[in-house]
């Protein structure tokens, strides 16, 4: 059997963005073990009718042809290769290649706009193209701003007396022609929602071979309006949705079925009754389509039951993520511990701990350490996120309920200020806890008189002398009347030693201003990108109590 070989790469020196896309694609295949085109095809799989989603020749073309491949092909090829290469974030990898594809698409449009139509003699230009130029002639500018905002004066070139350098300058700075192309692009932008009108307009543009490539580019991707041509517009950039991960998965599934059937948004409007403007808006603004639209799409595509269920399941996940964000946005800005304490259930057990106040400002939530999969709870967050405050609230609520606590704060922490409170058995402030000292502190714990160990900056104590005793608390705490509440830095806790990993198996905890997409692993729930916080907001968090629900809460102060 022949050894796997790298494929020949196309010459894309003149298209740096397309070259970057192609190079990254080849590098990803190398990381995946250089699978053959048929192997990649097999990994992508077949559609509901039993046809290959992408045939092996299309796979080869994506790697070897000196032209931009279809976006749908790139997405499924990258997804298959990223999984084979065991990339941690397959969806993130697909997004990265999609961004590269978009850059290559903009590059195609830009190059089409600055390339003079000299590939055919001027005498062969069609009358329609001349008529189009005549219609726009009055709108052409003699003074065109350059990219620094200055005005560039370009004298006319006399074809009889001009030197080669003059002709070269004219070829590079033919502003009249560039203005015409800018107007064509603006017209395509304005006609984007009316596919029939756009098709007629671009058909006229294509009658001049010099503009054909440009027409193909603007038909494939909606261009941005040009104030003057060559400037990258940012007018369509929108704030990333809090349900970005879920929306990407949903969109990929929609695109898989849409591109397979070669449906335009106009086709989707005709068959679903949902306007093309609505579909385009959902795509361009990272917004969630209505459930009714997806049901109509499913019926229109005659999806198999499993695909229909998957489509609606992704919608539910995205909808839940958006609702969580909305609940977080309306959280009360400040609640005191005393106010929150009055909201608790008087019948709560002695091992119930106050973790946060809900979005209505009237309901308090927290774990009952007397039950669950393990007698433990995790509080994770970056510096200044309110992690220590949350641990102080938990310790205070336990002390108020008559439960004794052992404190551990190897770094300066407000938790140390509770050392003199009644019910505090011991307070460890060193970066190590001796086995015999913790054993003595816990020796008075019984099932009817429990003790809870509350630790701040727990990552410092990962290899402490008492680690085996702490592990025993996690394994047998329910029987011995012991429990553990552990707080620490999100990143460092994810790389914690064995006994701390058992704390995560309690499947409950509080995330404060989470920074990583997989932060939910610490508290036993999948979170994705929907709860990632770009800034640290003290006291705002996401609580999981082991029931699969993620609650937006405010930490009392």
N, C-alpha and C positions, 0 to 999 in steps of 0.2 A: 504494500500500500504506500503510495507516494506521500512524502512528508508535506505538511501544510506549508504554503509559501505566501509571502506578502504579495499583494497585487500591485501592478504597475499604477503609479499615481499620474494623473493627467497634468499637463503643463498649464498652470494657472497663475503664472507670474504676474500677468496683467490684471488679475482679479484677487487682491490680497485677502479680502474677506471670504470669498468662495474657497480660496486655498486653505485658509484657516479651518473652515468647516470640513473640507475634504481631509486635511491632515489629522484633525481630531477624530474623524470617523475611522481612518486607518489605524490610529493609535488605539482606539477603543476595541477594534477587531483584534489587534495584537494582544491586548490585555485579556480578551476572551479566549485566547488560544488559537487564533487564526482559523476560525471555522470556515468551511466552504460556503458558497452561495446557497447551495441546496440545504445545508445544515441550518443556515440563518432562516431560510424560507420555512423549514420545518418548525423551527422554534417560534416563528411568528404565528404559524398555524393556518387553519382554514376558516372560512365563514360558515354561516348557518346552512348554506346550500352546498357545502362541501368543496368550494373553490378556494385555491390558495389566495390569501389576502394580498400577498406580494410574491410574484413568481421569481425564480432564481435569476432570470435575465435582468429584471428590474433591480434586484439587489446588486448585481455586477455593475449595472449602469450607474447606480448611486455612488459607487466607489471609483469608477474608471472613466466615465464620460466627462469631458471638460465643460459641463454645464450644470446648472443648479437643479438638483433632484426635486421631486415633489415633496412638499412638507409632510404629507401623510405617510410617505415611504420612510422619510427620515425618522419620524416618531416611532413607528413600529420596529424599524431596524435597530435604532438606538435602545429601545426598551428591551429587545431580545438580547442584544450584546451586553447591555449593562447587567442584566440578570445573570448571564453566563460568566461575566467578569466579577460577579459577586460584589457589585457596587452597593454601598449601604443605602443610598437614596436613589432608587431607579427613577422615580418621578422627577426628582431634582435634576438628574442627568438628562432626561428628555427635555426639561425646560431649558437647560443650558444649550442644548443643540438647537432648540427652537429659536433661541435668541441669536445664535450664530447664523441660522438660516435667514432670519429677518434682516440681519446686517448684510448678508449676501444679496438679498432681494433689493434692499435699498441701494446697494452698490450697482446692481444691474440697471436700476432706473437712472441713477446718477450718470453712469457711463453712457447709457443710451442718450441722455440729454446733452452731453458734451461732445459726442462723436458726430462729426459732420457727415451728412449723407452723401459721401463720395464713393460709396460702393457701386453706384450706378451713375452713368453720365447724366449731366444736368439736362441734356436734351430729352432724356427718357422719363423725366419727372412727369407724373400725370397732371392733367389739367385740374383735376379736383384738388390736388395738393397746392397748386398755384392759386386756385381760387380761395382755399383756406388761408393761405398766406396773405392774399390781398385783403381778405376780410379783417384780418388782424393788423394790417399794416399801420393804421393810424394809432394803434396802441403801443407800438414799439418805442423804446426809449433810446436816446442817444447816450445819456449818462446813466450808467448802471452802477449801483453800489457794490463794492467788492466785499469780501468776507469780513473785513475789519471795519466796515461801515464807511469807508472813504469813497469818494467818487472817482471812478476810473474813466479818463478821457481816451477814447480810441479813435484816431484819425482814420478816415476812409483810405482804402488801398486802391491805387490805380493799377488795373491789371496789365497795362501796357508798359509801365515804368517800374513796377515793383520788383524788388530783389527777392531771392529765395527766403531771406529772413523776414521780409515784409509779408510774404504769403504764409509763412509759418505763424507769424503773429496773428494774422487774420484768421487762420484756422483755429488758433487757440482762443481768440477773443471775439468771435463772431456773435456779438451781443444781440443783434437783430434776430438771428436764428434762435439763440438761446431764449429770448423773450417769447418767441413764437412757441417754443416747446413748453415754456412755463405756462403759457395760456392754455395749451392743450392739456397739460396735467391738471390745471385748475378746473377746466371743463369736465375732465374725467372724475375729479373729486365731487363736483356738484351733481353729476349724473349717476353717482355710484348706486343709489337706491333704486333707480329706474333702469333695470338691466336691459330692457329693450332699447331705450334711447342710447344707453352707453354702447351697446353692441353696434348700432347704426353709426354713431359718431366715430368709434374706433375703426370701423370698416372703411370710412372715408380716409382716416389718417393712414391706414395701412396701404392705400393705393400708391403712396410714395414709399419705395423700398427703404429709403433712408430713415423713415420713421416707424417702420414695421416692428423692429425690436422693442422700441419704446412703447408702442401700443400694446404689445404682448405683456410687457412688464406691468403696466398700469392696469391691465385687465385682471391680472392674477392677484395683485395686492393693491388695496386702496391707497392711493398716494396722499401725502399731506399737501395742503395748499402752499403755494410758493409765493412769498412776497417778492423775492427775486430768486431765480433758480440757482440751486447749488447749496442753499442753506438748509440744514437739517431742522425740520419743524418738530416741536415738542407738544403741539397742541392736543394730541390724542393720548398723551400720557395721563393715566389716572392712578389714584391711590390704590395700592395693592389691597385686594379683598382680604378680610380676616379669615375667610374660608378658602384661601388660595389653593392649598393642597387638594381639598375635596372638589373644588371647581375644575381644576386641571384634569383630575381623573374623569369627572363627568364629561368635560369637553372632549377629551381623548376618545371616550366611548362614542359620543355623538359623531365626532369626525370620522371614526372608523366606519360607521355605517353610512354616513353622508358621502364621504369620498368614494367608498366602494361602489355606490350607486350613481356617482357623479351628479349629485343634486346641487343646484344653486340655491341661494336663499329664496329666490323667486319661486323655484319649484316647491320648496318647503312651504311657502305661503299658500300656494295654490292647493296643496294637498292637506295641510293641517288647519288652514283657516287662521293661523297666527301670522301677522304681517311680517314681511321680510325686514322692515325697519326694526321690529322687536327682536328678531333673531340676531341681526347685526349688532344692535345695541348690547345685547347680552354678551356677545362675543368680545366686543371692543371695550367694554367697561368692567369686565370681570364681575358680572352680576349673575345672579341665579335665575334661570328661566322659571316660569310658573310650572307647577306640577301638571296642570292641564296641558301645557304645551308639550311636555315630555310624553304624556299619555298619547296625545295626538300623533307625535313623532313615532312612537312605538307601533301604533296601529298602521301608520303610513308605511313603515319599513317592514311590516309583517315580522316583527322580532319573535324569536323563539321565547318560550316562557322564561328560561333561565336568563336570557339577555334582558327581557322586560323587567324581571325582578332586580337584576343588577343595576339597571338604569335608575329605577325608582329608589333603590337602596342608596345609591350615590347621592341622589337628590336629598334624601332624608338626612344623610350625613352632613352635606353642605348646609342644609337648612338649620340643623341643630348647631353647627359651628357659628353661623351668623346670629342665631338667637342668643348663644352664649356671649358673643361679643356685645350685643345690644344690652343684655343684662348687666354686663360689666360696665358699660358706658353710663348706666343710670344708678350705679352704686352710691350709697350715701358717702359723703366725703369724709366725715369724721364721726366716730361713735366711741364713747368712753367705755371702759371696762364695767363700771358700775351700772351704766345704762343697759349694757348687753346682759349683765348678770341677772337683771330683773326679768328678762325675757325667757330665761331658761325654763324647762319643764321641772316643776318642783319634785316630780316623781322620778327624775333621772337617777341612775345609779351613782354610787360614790366614785366610780371610775370614769364618769362622763367628764370630758374636758372641753372647755370653750375654745373653739378655733376661729370662728368668724360670724359676721352678721350678714344675712342674705340681702338680695337686691331690693326687697320691700322695706328694709330698715326695721322690720318688726320681728324677724325670725332669726334665732341663733342656731348655729350648727356646730357639731363637734363629734369626735369619736367616742364610743363607749369601749374603753380598754378592757372591760370584763368579757368581751365577746369578740368574734371575728376569726380570721384564719391564723392570726398570731397576735399576742398581746403587745402590739407596737404601733407607732404612728410616726410619719416622716414629715418634717418641715424643711423645704428646700428653697433656696433663692440666692441671688447674688448679694453683694454688700449693699447696705442701705435699702434693702427691700422690705424691711420690717420683720425679718426672721426672728431676731432676738425678742422683739416685742411679742410676737406670736407665742414663743416659748414661755415668756413670763406670764402671759394670759393663761396658758394651759396649766402652768404650775400653780398660779393663784386660784384658779377654779378648782383644782384638786384639793388644795389646802382648805378652801372654804367649805368643801364637801366633807372634810374630816379625813381625807386621805393623806398619808405621809409621803414625803418625796425625798429623793436623794438628788442633789444638783451636781452637775459637772460643767465647768466653764474654763477650759484651758487657756482661753484668751479673754481679754477684758470684755465683759458682757453685763447687761442689766440683770441677768439671771443671778449674778453674785449678790445683788442687793437684797435678795430674799433669804440670805443665809441665816439671818437672826429670827426669821418668822417661826412661830409655833408650828410644829409638824415637820420641819426640815430636819431630817436625821443626820445628814452630812452634806458638805459642799467641797468638792474637789476642784482646785484651781491650777494644778500643775498639768504639764503636758503628758503625764503618765498617771494611771490609777493602779495602785498595787492590788494584787489579787486578795491578799489577806485583809486589806482595809475595806474594800468593797464587800467582801464576804461578811465582815463584822457588821457593816451598816445594814445589810440585807438579812441578817440572821433573825431579826425580830419581825420579819414579814410572815403573815399567815393568810390563808384564804379569806378569813373573815376580818383581817386587819392588813390590807394590802399596802405595798410601797411601790411607787413609780419612780424610775430613774429618768430625769430630764437632763438632756445633754445639749449644749450649744457647741458649735465648731467641732462636731463629732469626728470629722475627718482627721483631726489631729490625734485622736485617741484610737485610730484604727488598729494599731499594733501595740496597744497598751498591755501591761502585765495582766490585767483583769479581763482580757478579751474572751477567754474561755468561759468565764463566769457570766459575762454578758450574753454569750451565745446560749448558755444554759437558761438564762432568763427568757430568751426568745422561744426556746423549745418547750420549757416546762413552766412558764410563768403563770398560766391559768391555774395550774394545780397548786403552786406555791404562793400565790397572792402577790405576784410581781409583774410589772410591765415596764416598757421602755418607750420614751419619746425622744426622738433623735432629730437634731437640726444641723444643717450644714450647707456648704456651698454646692450648688447644683452640679457643676462640672466635676468636682472632686468626689462627691458622693457616687457618681456614676462609675467611678473607677475604684470603688471601695473594696476593702478586703472581705473575706468570706463571711464573717459574722455580721457585718453591716448589710451585706446582700440579703441576709435573712430578714432584716428589717423591711426591705422592699417587698418581700413576699407577703407582708401583711396586706398589701393591695389597698392601702389607704394613706392619705397624707394631704399636705397643703403645699401648692406651688405658688411662689410669690414672684411676679414679673419673670416668668420663665423665658430663657434665652435660647434654648435648643428645641428643635422640632421633636426630639424623642424624650423630652423631660418627663413625660407622663409615665415612662417606664419605672421611675422611682416610686410612683404611687399606685401602680397597677392599672393604668388606663391608657389607651392610645389617644394621643392629643394632636399629632401632626403640627401644621403650621398655624392653625387657627387661633391659638392662644399665645403665640410668641409675642413678646413685648419688645419693641425697638428701643424703648426707654424704660428705666426703672421707676416704677410708681410705688412709693412706700405704702404698705398696707393693703394693696390690691392683690387678690390671689384667687386660685382655683382649688376647690376642695373636692376630694373624692373620699367617700366613706365606705367603699367596697361594694357599692350597688351598681356600678357602671355609669352613674350619673356624675357629671362635672358641674359643680355649683360655683357661681361667681360670688365671692364674699369679700367683705371689708374686715380687716383685723382691728379690733378695738384698741384704743390707746389709753 
